[in-house]
């Protein structure tokens, strides 16, 4: 009897060890972060445990509205933070005086002559840090080696992708003016198109088209391009700021709302919920080839569009903030360029800034903001509720994906009661 008990004990111990090994080595998610231990994460361990729920949850609610099965969305493990294996994005640790000089140097290098009045309107370095932080926020940098290993240098290309009003034109101009794949320049020689050097205007399936249509759609000029050879540079914007722009021009996004008036006030917009029952105000976005995408509200459109990348894409891509293209254009462009194996161009003396509106040469776009106006506009601390009604503010806090906001360093503006 004693021998039987000892035998069973040994079997149980062996099974326990085997279970631990299977869970640790095989089943445990291999989590790593693409940015750094960044300071927007509080209660870090809690965030690790709840990340799948937070990002997938909002997308699941919108999927239910589209008739998709809930629970089908997952967060790619490589997009999660890992304090043990960060890829550092250098902070700009300036004193106030050094930061001021950094700001003035940008405008001098961009060839913008500042009058004393203009200079007085520029933000302080502390204001820049308070609003956007002291470094770019770039998601999924760890996918860069896979892109460089998989794609031959002569085939490498970068293309913009992003929702309306998120800086897709701006990142395209910055890349075309400053970045190139050196092997492609060596092959094609000088004075060739930017596309010859690997900088495309957009991804082959269309820059605003959701990535879930990537395999099924190509623009007319890109039908022959191998989509595996494109590194999507995905632009994102603070959702509350994005709401403001969508209220001015929603392009092909259709929902019940009032456009922003000439006085700049957003009356009845973004209008996230409607009716006395406070139900979500649905949004339909029309894309090429008669493709429609449906969302519970404008806030859910923001969630869903980027969740398609974060939860479903099985190929390299980067997510960058529009705000960093304004305040940290050189640093952001360099990181993005080098991710694809590119180099900042050496045939020009200085970095080439986008001084005027990046939308100026794009038909169908509103008049947009140049570099000086952008610095003044986007460095202002947000007003209470970002200027929206209490109902829209409350609905936005309910709908917006906090996990996605946290990954990109975005926060909800304060309520008026907290000011």
C-alpha positions as CSV (number, residue, x, y, z in Angstrom):
1,X,0.0,0.0,0.0
2,X,2.8,2.4,0.9
3,X,4.5,1.7,-2.4
4,X,1.3,2.4,-4.3
5,X,1.0,5.8,-2.5
6,X,4.6,6.7,-3.2
7,X,4.1,5.8,-6.8
8,X,1.0,7.9,-7.1
9,X,2.8,10.8,-5.4
10,X,5.6,10.7,-7.9
11,X,3.2,10.6,-10.8
12,X,1.3,13.6,-9.4
13,X,4.5,15.6,-8.9
14,X,5.6,14.8,-12.4
15,X,2.3,15.9,-13.9
16,X,2.5,19.2,-11.9
17,X,6.0,19.9,-13.3
18,X,4.9,19.1,-16.8
19,X,1.9,21.4,-16.5
20,X,4.1,24.3,-15.3
21,X,6.5,23.8,-18.2
22,X,3.6,23.7,-20.7
23,X,2.1,26.9,-19.4
24,X,5.4,28.8,-19.1
25,X,7.1,27.7,-22.3
26,X,4.2,27.0,-24.7
27,X,1.0,28.8,-23.6
28,X,2.3,31.9,-21.8
29,X,2.1,35.0,-24.2
30,X,5.4,36.3,-25.2
31,X,4.9,39.9,-24.4
32,X,7.2,42.7,-25.5
33,X,6.9,46.4,-26.0
34,X,7.9,48.4,-28.9
35,X,8.5,51.7,-27.2
36,X,9.8,51.9,-23.7
37,X,8.6,51.9,-20.1
38,X,6.6,54.8,-20.8
39,X,5.2,57.1,-18.2
40,X,1.6,57.0,-19.4
41,X,1.2,53.5,-17.8
42,X,0.0,53.4,-14.2
43,X,-0.7,50.2,-12.3
44,X,1.5,48.5,-14.9
45,X,0.8,44.9,-13.7
46,X,-2.9,45.5,-13.8
47,X,-2.6,46.8,-17.3
48,X,-0.8,43.7,-18.4
49,X,-3.5,41.4,-17.1
50,X,-6.4,43.5,-18.5
51,X,-5.0,44.6,-21.9
52,X,-6.7,42.0,-23.9
53,X,-10.1,42.8,-22.4
54,X,-9.6,46.6,-22.7
55,X,-8.6,46.7,-26.4
56,X,-10.8,43.8,-27.6
57,X,-13.8,44.9,-25.6
58,X,-14.7,48.0,-27.5
59,X,-14.0,46.4,-30.8
60,X,-16.2,43.5,-29.8
61,X,-19.2,45.8,-29.1
62,X,-18.8,47.3,-32.5
63,X,-18.5,43.9,-34.1
64,X,-21.8,43.0,-32.4
65,X,-23.4,45.9,-34.2
66,X,-22.0,44.6,-37.5
67,X,-23.3,41.1,-36.8
68,X,-19.8,39.6,-36.1
69,X,-19.3,37.1,-33.3
70,X,-18.2,38.7,-30.0
71,X,-14.8,37.6,-28.6
72,X,-13.2,37.2,-32.1
73,X,-10.8,40.1,-31.6
74,X,-7.4,39.5,-30.0
75,X,-4.6,41.9,-29.1
76,X,-1.4,40.8,-30.8
77,X,1.0,40.0,-27.9
78,X,3.9,41.9,-29.5
79,X,2.0,45.1,-29.0
80,X,1.9,44.9,-25.3
81,X,4.4,46.6,-22.9
82,X,7.2,44.7,-21.4
83,X,9.4,46.5,-18.9
84,X,12.1,43.8,-19.3
85,X,12.7,44.2,-23.0
86,X,12.0,47.8,-24.1
87,X,13.2,49.3,-27.3
88,X,14.1,52.8,-26.1
89,X,12.8,55.9,-27.9
90,X,15.1,58.7,-26.6
91,X,13.5,61.4,-24.5
92,X,14.3,65.0,-25.3
93,X,15.4,65.8,-21.7
94,X,15.9,69.5,-22.2
95,X,15.9,72.3,-19.6
96,X,13.4,75.1,-20.3
97,X,16.1,77.1,-22.0
98,X,17.4,74.2,-24.1
99,X,13.8,73.3,-25.1
100,X,13.2,76.9,-26.2
101,X,16.3,76.8,-28.4
102,X,15.2,73.5,-29.8
103,X,11.9,75.0,-30.8
104,X,13.5,78.1,-32.4
105,X,16.0,75.9,-34.2
106,X,13.2,74.0,-35.9
107,X,11.7,77.1,-37.3
108,X,15.1,78.5,-38.4
109,X,15.9,75.2,-40.1
110,X,12.5,75.2,-41.7
111,X,13.2,78.6,-43.1
112,X,10.3,80.3,-41.2
113,X,11.1,83.9,-40.2
114,X,9.5,84.5,-36.8
115,X,8.5,88.0,-35.9
116,X,8.6,88.9,-32.2
117,X,4.8,88.6,-32.1
118,X,4.9,85.1,-33.6
119,X,7.7,84.0,-31.3
120,X,5.7,85.1,-28.3
121,X,2.8,82.8,-29.5
122,X,5.0,79.7,-29.5
123,X,4.6,77.4,-26.6
124,X,7.2,77.0,-23.9
125,X,9.0,73.7,-23.7
126,X,7.1,72.8,-20.6
127,X,3.8,73.3,-22.5
128,X,5.0,70.9,-25.2
129,X,5.9,68.3,-22.7
130,X,2.6,68.7,-20.9
131,X,0.5,68.3,-24.0
132,X,2.5,65.7,-26.1
133,X,5.3,64.4,-23.9
134,X,9.0,64.7,-24.4
135,X,9.4,62.0,-27.1
136,X,7.6,60.4,-30.0
137,X,5.3,57.5,-29.3
138,X,5.6,54.8,-32.0
139,X,3.9,51.5,-31.7
140,X,5.1,48.2,-33.1
141,X,8.8,49.1,-33.6
142,X,9.7,45.5,-32.9
143,X,8.2,44.4,-36.2
144,X,10.9,46.4,-38.1
145,X,13.6,43.6,-38.1
146,X,11.0,41.2,-39.5
147,X,10.2,43.6,-42.4
148,X,13.9,44.1,-43.2
149,X,14.6,40.3,-43.0
150,X,11.6,39.3,-45.2
151,X,11.7,42.0,-47.8
152,X,14.7,42.4,-50.2
153,X,16.1,46.0,-50.1
154,X,15.3,46.7,-53.7
155,X,11.6,45.8,-53.0
156,X,11.1,47.8,-49.8
157,X,8.5,50.5,-49.8
158,X,6.7,52.6,-47.2
159,X,3.1,53.9,-47.5
160,X,0.8,56.0,-45.4
161,X,-2.3,54.5,-43.8
162,X,-4.8,56.2,-41.4
163,X,-8.3,57.4,-40.8
164,X,-9.4,60.8,-42.3
165,X,-7.8,63.8,-40.7
166,X,-4.9,62.0,-39.0
167,X,-1.9,63.4,-40.9
168,X,-1.5,60.8,-43.7
169,X,-0.5,63.6,-46.1
170,X,1.9,65.0,-43.6
171,X,3.8,61.8,-43.0
172,X,3.9,61.2,-46.8
173,X,5.5,64.5,-47.5
174,X,8.0,64.1,-44.7
175,X,9.1,60.7,-45.9
176,X,9.2,61.7,-49.6
177,X,11.3,64.7,-48.8
178,X,13.7,63.1,-46.3
179,X,13.8,59.3,-46.6
180,X,15.1,56.8,-49.2
181,X,16.0,53.2,-49.4
182,X,19.7,53.5,-50.4
183,X,19.8,50.3,-52.5
184,X,16.9,51.7,-54.6
185,X,18.7,55.0,-55.1
186,X,21.8,53.1,-56.1
187,X,19.9,51.1,-58.7
188,X,17.7,53.9,-60.2
189,X,20.2,56.8,-59.9
190,X,19.6,60.4,-59.0
191,X,16.7,62.7,-59.9
192,X,14.1,59.9,-59.9
193,X,10.6,59.8,-58.5
194,X,10.2,59.4,-54.7
195,X,8.4,56.2,-55.5
196,X,11.6,54.9,-57.1
197,X,13.3,55.4,-53.8
198,X,10.6,53.5,-51.9
199,X,8.4,56.3,-50.7
200,X,4.8,55.7,-51.9
201,X,1.9,58.1,-51.4
202,X,-0.2,55.4,-49.7
203,X,-0.5,51.7,-49.0
204,X,-1.8,49.7,-52.1
205,X,-5.3,49.2,-50.7
206,X,-5.8,52.9,-50.1
207,X,-4.6,55.0,-47.2
208,X,-8.0,55.4,-45.6
209,X,-9.3,52.0,-46.4
210,X,-9.4,49.7,-43.3
211,X,-6.7,47.1,-43.3
212,X,-9.3,44.3,-43.0
213,X,-9.9,45.0,-46.8
214,X,-6.2,44.7,-47.5
215,X,-6.4,41.3,-49.3
216,X,-9.5,42.2,-51.2
217,X,-8.9,45.6,-52.6
218,X,-6.1,47.5,-54.4
219,X,-6.1,51.0,-55.9
220,X,-5.9,51.2,-59.7
221,X,-2.3,52.3,-59.7
222,X,-1.2,49.7,-57.2
223,X,-2.8,46.5,-58.4
224,X,0.5,44.9,-59.4
225,X,2.4,45.8,-56.1
226,X,3.2,43.0,-53.7
227,X,1.5,44.1,-50.5
228,X,4.0,42.2,-48.4
229,X,6.7,44.6,-49.6
230,X,4.9,47.6,-48.1
231,X,5.5,48.8,-44.6
232,X,2.3,50.7,-43.6
233,X,3.0,53.8,-41.6
234,X,-0.3,54.2,-39.7
235,X,-1.2,57.7,-38.4
236,X,-3.4,58.2,-35.4
237,X,-4.6,61.4,-33.7
238,X,-5.9,62.2,-30.3
239,X,-9.6,61.1,-30.5
240,X,-11.1,64.4,-29.1
241,X,-9.0,66.5,-31.5
242,X,-10.0,64.1,-34.3
243,X,-13.7,64.5,-33.4
244,X,-13.3,68.2,-34.0
245,X,-11.8,67.7,-37.4
246,X,-14.5,65.1,-38.4
247,X,-17.2,67.6,-37.4
248,X,-15.7,70.0,-39.9
249,X,-15.2,67.5,-42.6
250,X,-16.2,63.9,-42.2
251,X,-15.4,63.0,-45.8
252,X,-17.3,59.7,-46.5
253,X,-18.2,59.0,-42.9
254,X,-22.0,59.5,-42.6
255,X,-23.9,60.0,-39.3
256,X,-26.6,62.2,-37.9
257,X,-24.9,65.4,-36.8
258,X,-24.5,69.1,-37.4
259,X,-21.2,70.2,-39.1
260,X,-19.1,72.8,-37.2
261,X,-20.2,76.3,-38.0
262,X,-18.0,79.1,-39.3
263,X,-17.6,80.3,-35.7
264,X,-15.8,77.0,-34.9
265,X,-18.3,75.9,-32.4
266,X,-19.4,72.2,-32.4
267,X,-23.1,72.4,-31.9
268,X,-24.7,68.9,-32.0
269,X,-21.4,67.2,-32.9
270,X,-19.9,64.6,-32.6
271,X,-23.3,63.6,-31.3
272,X,-22.2,60.1,-30.1
273,X,-25.5,59.2,-28.6
274,X,-29.0,60.1,-29.8
275,X,-32.6,60.1,-28.6
276,X,-34.1,60.1,-25.1
277,X,-32.9,56.5,-24.7
278,X,-29.3,57.6,-25.2
279,X,-28.6,54.9,-27.8
280,X,-25.4,55.1,-29.9
281,X,-25.5,57.2,-33.0
282,X,-24.3,54.8,-35.8
283,X,-21.7,55.8,-38.4
284,X,-21.3,54.3,-41.9
285,X,-18.1,54.9,-43.8
286,X,-18.1,54.4,-47.6
287,X,-14.9,53.1,-49.2
288,X,-13.9,52.2,-52.8
289,X,-15.6,49.3,-54.6
290,X,-18.9,50.0,-52.8
291,X,-17.5,48.8,-49.5
292,X,-19.2,50.0,-46.4
293,X,-18.1,49.7,-42.8
294,X,-20.5,50.2,-39.9
295,X,-19.7,51.4,-36.4
296,X,-21.7,52.1,-33.2
297,X,-20.6,55.8,-33.1
298,X,-17.9,58.1,-34.2
299,X,-15.9,57.1,-31.1
300,X,-16.3,53.4,-32.1
301,X,-15.0,54.2,-35.6
302,X,-11.8,55.5,-34.0
303,X,-11.6,52.3,-31.9
304,X,-12.4,49.9,-34.7
305,X,-10.2,51.4,-37.5
306,X,-7.0,51.0,-35.4
307,X,-8.1,47.8,-33.8
308,X,-8.2,46.2,-37.2
309,X,-4.4,46.7,-37.3
310,X,-3.7,46.0,-33.7
311,X,-5.8,42.9,-33.4
312,X,-5.8,41.4,-36.9
313,X,-2.6,42.4,-38.8
314,X,-0.1,39.6,-39.0
315,X,2.6,41.6,-40.9
316,X,4.9,44.5,-39.9
317,X,3.5,48.0,-39.5
318,X,4.1,51.1,-37.4
319,X,1.6,53.4,-35.6
320,X,2.7,57.0,-35.2
321,X,0.9,60.0,-33.7
322,X,0.0,63.0,-35.9
323,X,1.1,65.2,-33.0
324,X,4.7,63.8,-33.2
325,X,4.8,64.7,-36.9
326,X,4.2,68.3,-35.8
327,X,6.4,68.6,-32.7
328,X,9.0,65.9,-33.4
329,X,9.2,65.6,-37.2
330,X,12.9,64.9,-37.5
331,X,13.0,62.3,-34.8
332,X,9.8,60.6,-35.9
333,X,10.8,60.5,-39.6
334,X,14.3,59.1,-38.8
335,X,12.9,56.3,-36.7
336,X,10.3,55.4,-39.3
337,X,12.7,55.6,-42.2
338,X,15.3,53.4,-40.5
339,X,12.7,50.8,-39.5
340,X,12.3,49.9,-43.2
341,X,16.1,49.9,-43.8
342,X,16.0,53.4,-45.2
343,X,18.4,56.4,-44.5
344,X,17.8,60.1,-44.2
345,X,18.8,61.6,-47.5
346,X,22.4,63.0,-47.6
347,X,22.0,64.8,-51.0
348,X,20.4,67.8,-49.2
349,X,22.0,69.9,-46.5
350,X,19.1,70.1,-44.1
351,X,16.1,68.2,-43.0
352,X,13.1,69.2,-45.2
353,X,10.2,70.4,-43.1
354,X,6.6,70.7,-44.3
355,X,6.1,74.4,-43.8
356,X,2.7,74.9,-45.6
357,X,-0.4,72.8,-45.3
358,X,0.3,69.2,-46.2
359,X,-3.1,69.0,-47.8
360,X,-2.6,72.0,-50.1
361,X,-1.8,69.9,-53.2
362,X,-4.4,67.2,-52.5
363,X,-7.8,67.6,-54.2
364,X,-10.9,67.2,-52.1
365,X,-9.3,68.3,-48.8
366,X,-10.1,71.4,-46.7
367,X,-7.5,74.1,-46.3
368,X,-5.4,72.9,-43.4
369,X,-2.7,74.2,-41.1
370,X,0.9,75.1,-41.7
371,X,3.8,74.5,-39.4
372,X,3.6,77.7,-37.3
373,X,-0.2,77.6,-36.9
374,X,0.0,73.9,-36.0
375,X,2.6,74.5,-33.3
376,X,0.3,77.2,-31.7
377,X,-2.9,75.2,-32.2
378,X,-1.8,71.8,-30.9
379,X,0.3,73.0,-28.0
380,X,-2.7,74.5,-26.2
381,X,-3.9,72.7,-23.2
382,X,-7.4,71.2,-24.0
383,X,-10.4,73.0,-22.6
384,X,-12.7,71.3,-20.2
385,X,-14.4,68.4,-22.0
386,X,-12.5,69.5,-25.1
387,X,-15.3,72.0,-25.6
388,X,-17.9,69.3,-26.1
389,X,-21.3,68.9,-24.4
390,X,-21.5,67.0,-21.2
391,X,-23.5,64.2,-22.9
392,X,-20.8,63.8,-25.7
393,X,-18.0,63.9,-23.1
394,X,-19.7,61.3,-21.0
395,X,-20.3,59.1,-24.1
396,X,-16.8,59.5,-25.3
397,X,-15.4,58.4,-21.9
398,X,-17.7,55.4,-22.1
399,X,-16.9,54.4,-25.7
400,X,-13.3,55.2,-26.3
401,X,-10.8,52.4,-25.9
402,X,-8.7,53.4,-22.9
403,X,-6.1,50.8,-23.6
404,X,-5.5,52.2,-27.1
405,X,-5.4,55.7,-25.8
406,X,-2.9,54.7,-23.2
407,X,-0.6,53.0,-25.7
408,X,-0.5,56.2,-27.7
409,X,-0.1,58.5,-24.7
410,X,-3.5,60.0,-25.0
411,X,-5.7,61.1,-22.0
412,X,-9.3,62.2,-21.6
413,X,-9.5,66.0,-21.1
414,X,-10.7,67.1,-17.7
415,X,-14.4,67.6,-16.9
416,X,-15.4,71.1,-16.2
417,X,-16.2,70.0,-12.6
418,X,-12.5,69.1,-12.1
419,X,-11.1,72.5,-13.3
